[in-house]
Amino acid sequence: MAANFFSNKARAAAAAASSSKPKTADKDKQQQQQQPWIEKYRPRTLDDVAAQEHTTNVLQRTLQASNLPHMLFYGPPGTGKTSTILALAKSLFGPALYRSRILELNASDERGITVVRDKIKNFARTQLSHTTGLDAEYLSKHPCPPFKIIILDEADSMTQDAQSALRRTMETYSRITRFCLVCNYVTRIIEPLASRCSKFRFKALDNTAAGKRLEYIAKVEGLRLDDGVIDKLISCSDGDLRRAIMFLQSAARLVGRTRANASGDDEDTEMADAATDNNPSEMITVRTIEEIAGVVPEGILDRLVEAMQPKKTGSAYEAVSAAVTDVVADGWSATQLLGQLYRRIVFNDTIADLQKNRILSVFSEMDKRLVDGADEHLSILDLALRISGILSGH
């Protein structure tokens, strides 16, 4: 009995030991799969930044000279502003000094004057850490210049008082601290602050650069893309590469559900993989991207446009109201509908220019209302009825 007891215990321990490594490996693999692709494929060096050659060329020269001015990065979202300064900071200081030399703050959360007076000022006046313990090979790869860098992301969200206080801090500690302000709207940065920085404009990514990056990610992840998927990703994201990558990852999760949820024996996993490879629905299609991006189907848009057309007799209210009610009931975004309807009317050659001019004024008014939080149902109904009246010549 004792021998059987110990043998069973030994077998259980051996089984636990043999299963611990696969579980650890599976856990690491699962964590890697769950990592957002915008972080997984974030540029690590300046050479990885796409479609911003003018900015990266200037920063490469400053990297070689190991001297930086105060910088102001501005441009649309998802164009690589934060990724560029982070890649520059890592190239300058490397992993050993990165934490002690870099302070990254998101000004949308920490934007008051108290943060400038306390956290930013305390870091700016802190003396530099020594580089005597670093070997020559490390210093050859990372220059480690004698200054720190403070990165203020979304600096256009800072209050006027905070920006005014930041101006004085930049002047006082410029010898050992450099500032990098990252924002979307440069006009929201006060002029005394902007004049102390070298401005770098980040333009929206062109279709070629964004397409190459998306094709690279799809190839690395082993995705099957239908024709036109890359173009649809670019058009739905409006030059925002971060949004396009998020759409691509969401589509990959959607079509790869069978493989992601496959578990159990090796035989079951192989059968799930085989089913995934042989199932045509596992290919990412244009319709999949449209569903994830919330694009209103053309059929629904056609029905709304048809309802807005001038009627020979009677009013168009009943048809327009029914079409708008269906749009709202299906849960489509009013902002998305506004953008698609805008493009449909602007590029319609059958509408006179004077009518287009009046219609565009209505679009701008409705866009302002939606931004202010107006009711979507009433806004879309008002927009459609006013466009219908303009098309009727009223």
VEXDREN-2710 file (C-alpha; in Angstrom, 1 decimal):
% VEXDREN-2710
k/r/px/py/pz
1/MET/0.0/0.0/0.0
2/ALA/2.8/2.4/1.0
3/ALA/4.6/1.6/-2.3
4/ASN/1.5/2.3/-4.3
5/PHE/0.9/5.6/-2.3
6/PHE/4.4/6.9/-3.0
7/SER/4.3/5.8/-6.6
8/ASN/1.0/7.6/-7.2
9/LYS/2.4/10.7/-5.5
10/ALA/5.5/10.5/-7.7
11/ARG/3.5/10.1/-10.8
12/ALA/1.3/13.1/-9.9
13/ALA/4.4/15.2/-9.2
14/ALA/5.9/14.1/-12.5
15/ALA/2.7/15.0/-14.3
16/ALA/2.6/18.4/-12.7
17/ALA/6.2/19.1/-13.6
18/SER/5.7/18.0/-17.2
19/SER/2.6/20.2/-17.6
20/SER/4.1/23.3/-15.9
21/LYS/6.4/24.2/-18.8
22/PRO/3.7/24.0/-21.5
23/LYS/1.4/26.1/-19.4
24/THR/4.1/28.7/-18.9
25/ALA/4.8/28.7/-22.6
26/ASP/1.1/28.9/-23.4
27/LYS/0.7/31.8/-21.0
28/ASP/3.6/33.8/-22.6
29/LYS/2.1/33.0/-26.1
30/GLN/-1.3/34.2/-25.0
31/GLN/0.1/37.4/-23.6
32/GLN/1.9/38.1/-26.8
33/GLN/-1.3/37.5/-28.8
34/GLN/-3.2/39.8/-26.6
35/GLN/-0.8/42.7/-27.0
36/PRO/-2.2/45.6/-29.1
37/TRP/-0.6/45.8/-32.5
38/ILE/-0.2/49.5/-32.2
39/GLU/2.3/48.8/-29.5
40/LYS/3.7/45.7/-31.0
41/TYR/4.5/47.4/-34.3
42/ARG/5.4/50.9/-32.9
43/PRO/8.6/52.2/-34.5
44/ARG/11.7/51.5/-32.4
45/THR/14.1/53.7/-34.3
46/LEU/13.8/56.8/-36.5
47/ASP/14.3/54.7/-39.6
48/ASP/11.1/52.8/-38.8
49/VAL/9.0/56.0/-38.9
50/ALA/7.0/56.0/-42.1
51/ALA/6.3/58.9/-44.5
52/GLN/7.9/61.7/-42.3
53/GLU/11.3/61.9/-44.1
54/HIS/11.8/65.7/-43.6
55/THR/11.4/65.4/-39.8
56/THR/13.4/62.2/-39.4
57/ASN/16.3/63.5/-41.5
58/VAL/16.6/66.6/-39.3
59/LEU/16.4/64.5/-36.2
60/GLN/19.0/62.1/-37.5
61/ARG/21.4/65.0/-37.9
62/THR/20.7/66.3/-34.4
63/LEU/21.2/62.7/-33.1
64/GLN/24.7/62.7/-34.6
65/ALA/25.5/66.1/-33.1
66/SER/24.0/64.9/-29.7
67/ASN/22.3/68.3/-29.3
68/LEU/18.6/69.0/-29.3
69/PRO/16.6/72.2/-29.2
70/HIS/13.2/72.4/-27.5
71/MET/10.8/70.8/-30.0
72/LEU/7.1/71.1/-31.0
73/PHE/5.6/68.2/-32.9
74/TYR/2.2/68.9/-34.4
75/GLY/-0.1/67.2/-36.9
76/PRO/-3.1/64.9/-37.3
77/PRO/-3.6/61.9/-34.9
78/GLY/-1.9/58.6/-35.8
79/THR/1.0/60.1/-37.9
80/GLY/3.9/59.1/-35.6
81/LYS/4.5/62.1/-33.4
82/THR/4.8/60.3/-30.1
83/SER/6.5/57.3/-31.7
84/THR/9.2/59.6/-33.2
85/ILE/10.2/61.3/-30.0
86/LEU/10.2/58.0/-28.1
87/ALA/12.4/56.4/-30.7
88/LEU/14.7/59.4/-30.6
89/ALA/14.9/59.2/-26.8
90/LYS/15.7/55.5/-26.8
91/SER/18.4/56.1/-29.5
92/LEU/20.0/58.9/-27.4
93/PHE/20.1/57.2/-24.0
94/GLY/19.5/53.5/-24.4
95/PRO/17.8/51.2/-21.8
96/ALA/20.3/52.0/-19.0
97/LEU/19.5/55.8/-18.8
98/TYR/16.1/56.0/-20.3
99/ARG/14.1/56.0/-17.1
100/SER/16.3/58.5/-15.3
101/ARG/16.6/60.9/-18.3
102/ILE/13.1/60.8/-19.8
103/LEU/9.8/62.1/-18.2
104/GLU/6.7/61.4/-20.3
105/LEU/3.4/63.0/-19.3
106/ASN/0.1/63.0/-21.0
107/ALA/-1.1/66.6/-20.7
108/SER/-4.7/65.7/-21.3
109/ASP/-4.7/64.1/-17.9
110/GLU/-2.1/66.2/-16.2
111/ARG/-2.6/69.7/-17.6
112/GLY/-2.9/72.0/-14.7
113/ILE/-0.5/74.6/-13.4
114/THR/0.1/72.4/-10.3
115/VAL/1.7/69.7/-12.4
116/VAL/4.0/72.2/-14.1
117/ARG/5.1/73.7/-10.7
118/ASP/5.6/70.4/-9.0
119/LYS/6.3/67.3/-11.2
120/ILE/7.8/69.0/-14.3
121/LYS/9.8/71.6/-12.4
122/ASN/11.3/69.0/-10.0
123/PHE/12.4/66.8/-12.8
124/ALA/13.7/69.7/-14.8
125/ARG/16.0/70.9/-12.1
126/THR/17.2/67.4/-11.0
127/GLN/20.9/67.0/-11.6
128/LEU/22.0/64.5/-14.3
129/SER/22.9/60.9/-13.5
130/HIS/26.5/60.0/-14.2
131/THR/27.5/57.9/-17.2
132/THR/30.8/56.7/-15.7
133/GLY/29.6/53.1/-15.2
134/LEU/28.8/52.6/-18.9
135/ASP/31.2/50.9/-21.2
136/ALA/32.6/52.3/-24.4
137/GLU/30.4/50.0/-26.6
138/TYR/27.3/51.3/-25.0
139/LEU/28.3/54.9/-25.4
140/SER/29.2/54.2/-29.1
141/LYS/25.6/53.1/-29.7
142/HIS/23.9/55.7/-27.5
143/PRO/25.5/59.2/-27.2
144/CYS/24.0/60.0/-23.8
145/PRO/24.1/63.8/-24.2
146/PRO/24.3/65.9/-21.0
147/PHE/20.6/66.8/-20.7
148/LYS/17.2/65.3/-19.9
149/ILE/14.0/65.3/-22.1
150/ILE/10.5/66.0/-20.9
151/ILE/7.8/64.8/-23.3
152/LEU/4.4/66.5/-23.0
153/ASP/1.9/64.5/-25.1
154/GLU/-1.3/66.3/-26.1
155/ALA/0.1/69.6/-25.0
156/ASP/-2.7/71.5/-26.7
157/SER/-4.9/70.4/-23.8
158/MET/-2.9/72.3/-21.2
159/THR/-4.5/75.4/-19.7
160/GLN/-3.2/78.9/-20.6
161/ASP/-1.8/79.3/-17.0
162/ALA/0.0/76.0/-17.2
163/GLN/1.6/76.9/-20.6
164/SER/2.7/80.3/-19.2
165/ALA/4.3/78.6/-16.2
166/LEU/6.0/76.1/-18.5
167/ARG/7.6/79.0/-20.5
168/ARG/9.6/80.1/-17.4
169/THR/10.6/76.6/-16.6
170/MET/11.9/76.0/-20.1
171/GLU/14.1/79.2/-19.8
172/THR/15.5/78.5/-16.4
173/TYR/16.6/74.8/-16.9
174/SER/17.4/74.8/-20.6
175/ARG/21.0/73.9/-19.9
176/ILE/20.2/70.4/-18.6
177/THR/16.6/69.8/-19.8
178/ARG/15.0/69.8/-23.2
179/PHE/11.2/69.9/-23.8
180/CYS/9.2/68.2/-26.5
181/LEU/5.6/69.3/-26.9
182/VAL/3.3/66.9/-28.9
183/CYS/0.0/68.3/-30.0
184/ASN/-2.7/68.0/-32.8
185/TYR/-3.4/71.7/-33.1
186/VAL/-0.4/74.1/-33.0
187/THR/-2.7/77.1/-32.8
188/ARG/-3.7/76.1/-29.2
189/ILE/-0.1/76.5/-28.0
190/ILE/0.6/80.1/-26.8
191/GLU/3.0/82.0/-29.0
192/PRO/5.6/82.6/-26.4
193/LEU/5.9/78.9/-25.9
194/ALA/5.8/78.0/-29.6
195/SER/8.5/80.5/-30.4
196/ARG/11.0/78.8/-28.1
197/CYS/10.6/75.4/-29.9
198/SER/11.7/74.1/-33.3
199/LYS/8.5/73.1/-35.1
200/PHE/8.1/69.8/-36.8
201/ARG/4.9/69.3/-38.8
202/PHE/3.7/65.7/-39.2
203/LYS/1.5/65.3/-42.3
204/ALA/-1.1/62.6/-42.8
205/LEU/0.3/59.4/-44.2
206/ASP/-0.1/58.9/-47.9
207/ASN/-1.7/55.8/-49.3
208/THR/1.6/54.3/-50.4
209/ALA/3.4/54.5/-47.0
210/ALA/0.4/53.4/-45.0
211/GLY/-0.3/50.6/-47.4
212/LYS/3.2/49.2/-47.1
213/ARG/3.1/49.2/-43.3
214/LEU/-0.3/47.5/-43.3
215/GLU/0.9/44.9/-45.8
216/TYR/4.0/44.2/-43.6
217/ILE/1.8/43.7/-40.5
218/ALA/-0.5/41.4/-42.4
219/LYS/2.4/39.4/-43.7
220/VAL/4.0/39.0/-40.3
221/GLU/0.7/38.0/-38.6
222/GLY/-0.1/35.5/-41.4
223/LEU/-3.4/37.2/-42.4
224/ARG/-5.3/36.5/-45.6
225/LEU/-6.5/39.7/-47.2
226/ASP/-9.1/40.0/-50.0
227/ASP/-8.5/42.4/-52.8
228/GLY/-9.2/46.0/-51.8
229/VAL/-8.8/45.5/-48.0
230/ILE/-5.7/47.7/-47.7
231/ASP/-7.4/50.5/-49.7
232/LYS/-10.5/50.2/-47.5
233/LEU/-8.4/50.4/-44.3
234/ILE/-6.7/53.6/-45.5
235/SER/-10.0/55.2/-46.6
236/CYS/-11.8/54.3/-43.4
237/SER/-8.9/55.6/-41.2
238/ASP/-8.5/59.0/-43.0
239/GLY/-4.7/58.9/-42.8
240/ASP/-4.6/57.7/-39.2
241/LEU/-2.3/54.7/-39.3
242/ARG/-3.0/53.9/-35.6
243/ARG/-6.7/53.6/-36.4
244/ALA/-6.0/51.5/-39.5
245/ILE/-3.9/49.0/-37.5
246/MET/-6.6/48.8/-34.8
247/PHE/-9.2/48.0/-37.5
248/LEU/-6.8/45.3/-39.0
249/GLN/-6.3/43.7/-35.6
250/SER/-10.0/43.7/-34.8
251/ALA/-10.7/42.1/-38.2
252/ALA/-8.0/39.5/-37.5
253/ARG/-9.6/38.7/-34.1
254/LEU/-13.0/38.4/-35.8
255/VAL/-12.1/36.0/-38.5
256/GLY/-9.5/34.1/-36.4
257/ARG/-12.0/33.2/-33.6
258/THR/-11.8/29.5/-34.3
259/ARG/-8.1/29.3/-34.1
260/ALA/-7.8/31.6/-31.1
261/ASN/-10.4/29.6/-29.1
262/ALA/-8.9/26.2/-30.1
263/SER/-7.8/24.3/-27.0
264/GLY/-7.4/20.8/-25.8
265/ASP/-5.5/17.9/-27.4
266/ASP/-3.0/18.4/-30.2
267/GLU/-5.4/16.5/-32.5
268/ASP/-8.2/19.0/-31.8
269/THR/-5.8/21.9/-32.3
270/GLU/-4.7/20.5/-35.7
271/MET/-8.3/20.0/-36.7
272/ALA/-9.2/23.6/-35.7
273/ASP/-6.2/24.9/-37.7
274/ALA/-7.2/22.9/-40.7
275/ALA/-10.7/24.2/-40.5
276/THR/-9.4/27.7/-40.3
277/ASP/-7.2/27.3/-43.3
278/ASN/-9.9/25.7/-45.4
279/ASN/-12.7/28.0/-44.4
280/PRO/-13.1/30.8/-47.0
281/SER/-14.8/33.0/-44.4
282/GLU/-11.5/33.2/-42.5
283/MET/-10.2/35.6/-45.2
284/ILE/-10.5/39.3/-44.2
285/THR/-12.9/41.0/-46.7
286/VAL/-13.8/44.6/-47.5
287/ARG/-17.2/44.1/-45.9
288/THR/-15.5/42.9/-42.6
289/ILE/-13.5/46.2/-42.5
290/GLU/-16.6/48.2/-43.2
291/GLU/-18.5/46.5/-40.3
292/ILE/-15.7/47.1/-37.9
293/ALA/-15.2/50.7/-38.9
294/GLY/-18.9/51.4/-38.7
295/VAL/-19.3/52.3/-42.4
296/VAL/-22.9/52.8/-43.4
297/PRO/-23.8/50.3/-46.2
298/GLU/-24.4/51.8/-49.6
299/GLY/-27.9/50.4/-49.8
300/ILE/-29.0/52.3/-46.7
301/LEU/-27.4/55.5/-48.0
302/ASP/-29.1/55.0/-51.4
303/ARG/-32.5/54.7/-49.8
304/LEU/-31.9/57.9/-47.8
305/VAL/-30.7/59.8/-50.9
306/GLU/-33.7/58.5/-52.9
307/ALA/-36.1/59.7/-50.2
308/MET/-34.5/63.2/-50.4
309/GLN/-35.1/63.6/-54.1
310/PRO/-37.7/66.2/-55.1
311/LYS/-41.3/64.8/-55.5
312/LYS/-43.6/65.9/-58.3
313/THR/-46.6/65.9/-55.9
314/GLY/-46.8/66.1/-52.2
315/SER/-44.1/66.4/-49.5
316/ALA/-40.9/64.3/-49.1
317/TYR/-41.3/64.2/-45.3
318/GLU/-42.9/60.8/-45.0
319/ALA/-40.2/59.1/-47.1
320/VAL/-37.4/60.9/-45.4
321/SER/-38.7/60.3/-41.9
322/ALA/-39.1/56.6/-42.6
323/ALA/-35.5/56.3/-44.0
324/VAL/-34.0/58.3/-41.1
325/THR/-35.9/56.3/-38.5
326/ASP/-34.5/53.0/-40.0
327/VAL/-31.0/54.5/-39.9
328/VAL/-31.3/55.5/-36.2
329/ALA/-33.0/52.2/-35.3
330/ASP/-30.1/50.2/-36.8
331/GLY/-27.7/52.1/-34.6
332/TRP/-25.6/53.8/-37.3
333/SER/-23.4/56.7/-36.2
334/ALA/-24.8/60.1/-37.2
335/THR/-21.2/61.5/-37.6
336/GLN/-20.3/58.6/-40.0
337/LEU/-23.5/59.1/-42.0
338/LEU/-22.8/62.8/-42.2
339/GLY/-19.3/62.2/-43.7
340/GLN/-20.5/59.6/-46.2
341/LEU/-23.5/61.7/-47.3
342/TYR/-21.2/64.7/-47.6
343/ARG/-18.9/62.9/-50.0
344/ARG/-21.9/61.5/-51.9
345/ILE/-23.3/65.0/-52.6
346/VAL/-20.0/66.9/-53.1
347/PHE/-18.9/64.5/-55.9
348/ASN/-22.3/64.4/-57.5
349/ASP/-22.1/66.3/-60.9
350/THR/-25.8/66.5/-61.3
351/ILE/-26.2/68.9/-58.4
352/ALA/-25.7/72.6/-59.3
353/ASP/-22.9/74.5/-57.7
354/LEU/-25.2/77.0/-56.0
355/GLN/-27.2/74.2/-54.5
356/LYS/-24.0/72.5/-53.3
357/ASN/-22.9/75.8/-51.6
358/ARG/-26.2/75.9/-49.7
359/ILE/-26.0/72.2/-48.8
360/LEU/-22.4/72.5/-47.5
361/SER/-23.6/75.3/-45.1
362/VAL/-26.2/72.9/-43.8
363/PHE/-23.5/70.2/-43.3
364/SER/-21.3/72.5/-41.3
365/GLU/-24.2/73.5/-39.1
366/MET/-25.2/69.9/-38.4
367/ASP/-21.6/68.9/-37.7
368/LYS/-21.4/71.6/-35.1
369/ARG/-24.7/70.4/-33.5
370/LEU/-23.4/66.8/-33.3
371/VAL/-20.2/67.9/-31.7
372/ASP/-22.2/69.9/-29.1
373/GLY/-24.2/66.8/-28.3
374/ALA/-27.5/67.4/-30.1
375/ASP/-30.0/64.5/-30.6
376/GLU/-28.8/62.4/-33.5
377/HIS/-32.3/61.5/-34.8
378/LEU/-33.5/65.1/-34.9
379/SER/-30.2/66.3/-36.5
380/ILE/-30.3/63.7/-39.3
381/LEU/-34.0/64.3/-39.9
382/ASP/-33.4/68.1/-40.1
383/LEU/-30.4/67.7/-42.3
384/ALA/-32.2/65.4/-44.8
385/LEU/-35.3/67.6/-45.0
386/ARG/-33.3/70.8/-45.5
387/ILE/-31.2/69.1/-48.3
388/SER/-34.4/67.9/-49.9
389/GLY/-35.8/71.4/-49.8
390/ILE/-32.7/72.8/-51.4
391/LEU/-32.8/70.2/-54.2
392/SER/-36.4/71.1/-54.7
393/GLY/-35.5/74.7/-55.3
394/HIS/-37.0/76.1/-52.2
END
